[in-house]
């Protein structure tokens, strides 16, 4: 089951833009290791799910994983070969707007080598450049 909100105030939203750096969620809050976004992009729910499966598949469900993003923005699309006008299309999928510097995933209770490899596999599933970071506390 892909991530999507149970209920929204409005069914369809404007596209909007992703500008600037992350104002919150740019520091590791829960785990020891994190995967940081090095650019801004819209990330689909199925890409988040594929990354989660890649991490859990490599770690064999050891350790604790936090997903620090949630796809709450609906993206609409009109069917092919439909004329202009007649309103906005139906909701096709859900995305999360990720700004530069946002921590997307966090890991704990695994060693650093395994965390690096797990995040590398997750990064291959994402449309954005990422960076492995470590909490130095």
ZIVEN-V24856 format. One record per residue. RES is the residue in one letter. PHI is phi in radians with two decimals (NA if undefined). OMEGA is omega in radians with two decimals (* if undefined). D_LAST is the distance of its C-alpha to the last C-alpha in Angstrom with 2 decimals. Layout:
# ZIVEN-V24856
res->[RES RES]
phi->[PHI PHI]
omega->[OMEGA OMEGA]
d_last->[D_LAST D_LAST]
This chain:
# ZIVEN-V24856
res->[X X X X X X X X X X X X X X X X X X X X X X X X X X X X X X X X X X X X X X X X X X X X X X X X X X X X X X X X X X X X X X X X X X X X X X X X X X X X X X X X X X X X X X X X X X X X X X X X X X X X X X X X X X X X X X X X X X X X X X X X X X X X X X X X X X X X X X X X X]
phi->[NA -1.33 -1.23 -2.89 -1.21 -1.23 -2.61 -2.23 -1.22 -2.15 -1.29 -2.30 -2.13 -1.26 -1.18 1.28 -2.26 -1.97 -2.17 1.45 -1.78 -1.14 -1.53 -2.44 1.33 -1.77 -2.17 -1.21 -1.99 -1.99 -1.79 -1.74 -2.17 -2.46 -1.99 -1.83 -1.37 -1.79 -2.69 -1.85 -2.88 -1.58 -1.97 -1.31 -1.08 -1.24 -1.26 -1.11 -1.13 -1.12 -1.14 -1.07 -1.14 -1.11 -1.16 -1.14 -1.17 -1.28 -1.44 0.91 1.08 -1.56 1.41 -2.09 -2.00 -2.02 -1.78 -1.71 -2.43 -2.45 -1.36 -2.05 -1.89 -1.39 -1.96 -1.76 -2.65 -1.60 -1.09 -1.21 1.03 -1.96 -1.22 -1.10 1.59 0.98 1.42 -1.46 -1.29 -1.44 -1.20 -1.68 -2.73 -2.03 -2.27 -2.11 -1.47 -1.92 -1.59 -1.05 1.69 -1.28 -1.43 -1.64 -2.32 -2.33 -2.27 -2.55 1.09 -2.34 -1.41 -1.12 -1.09 -1.16 -1.12 -1.08 -1.18 -1.12 -1.22 -1.14 -1.16 -1.18 -1.11 -1.14 -1.55 -1.81 -1.52 -2.51 -1.31 -2.27 -2.46 -1.42 -2.24 -2.20 -1.50 -1.73 -1.44]
omega->[3.13 3.11 2.98 -3.10 3.09 -3.05 3.09 3.13 3.11 -3.07 -3.08 -3.12 3.00 -3.08 3.13 3.10 3.10 -3.09 3.05 -3.13 3.13 3.12 3.05 -3.11 -3.12 3.09 3.10 -3.07 -2.99 -3.04 3.10 -3.10 -3.13 3.05 -3.01 3.09 3.13 3.09 3.12 -3.07 2.97 -3.11 -3.10 3.12 -3.12 3.07 3.07 -3.14 3.12 3.10 3.12 3.13 3.12 3.14 -3.11 3.11 3.13 -3.08 -3.11 3.07 3.00 -3.12 -3.12 -3.12 3.02 3.03 -3.01 3.09 -3.13 -3.13 -3.10 -3.11 3.14 3.07 -3.10 3.14 3.08 3.12 3.14 3.12 3.05 -3.09 3.13 3.11 3.13 2.94 -3.11 -3.09 3.14 3.12 -3.13 -3.12 -3.11 -3.13 3.02 3.08 -3.11 3.10 3.11 3.10 -3.11 3.02 -3.06 3.13 3.03 3.14 3.05 3.13 2.99 3.10 -2.99 -3.12 3.10 3.13 3.12 -3.12 3.12 3.14 3.08 3.11 3.11 -3.13 3.11 -3.13 -3.05 -3.11 -2.94 3.05 -3.10 -3.13 3.07 3.08 -3.06 3.10 -3.05 -3.12 *]
d_last->[35.57 33.98 31.82 33.87 34.20 36.59 38.23 38.21 40.01 41.70 42.78 42.47 40.40 40.84 39.05 37.09 34.93 31.27 30.61 27.67 23.91 21.86 21.61 19.30 17.23 15.78 12.06 10.37 11.15 11.87 10.83 8.61 11.26 13.52 16.98 17.64 21.25 22.56 25.79 27.52 29.63 31.16 29.88 32.38 31.83 33.14 30.66 27.75 29.48 30.12 26.46 25.51 28.26 27.22 23.67 25.07 27.92 25.87 23.43 26.48 24.81 22.12 18.59 17.93 18.64 18.35 20.82 19.87 23.39 26.82 30.25 32.16 34.47 37.87 39.49 43.28 45.75 49.53 51.56 53.04 56.48 56.34 57.94 56.23 56.05 56.21 52.71 49.17 48.50 46.92 43.19 42.35 38.58 35.38 32.63 29.26 28.94 25.65 24.89 23.21 19.41 19.25 16.84 19.55 18.09 14.90 14.69 13.19 14.75 15.97 15.47 14.55 18.25 19.47 17.07 18.28 21.85 21.70 20.44 23.10 25.73 24.66 24.74 28.30 29.37 28.18 30.30 27.48 25.46 21.84 18.75 16.06 12.52 9.21 5.80 3.81 0.00]
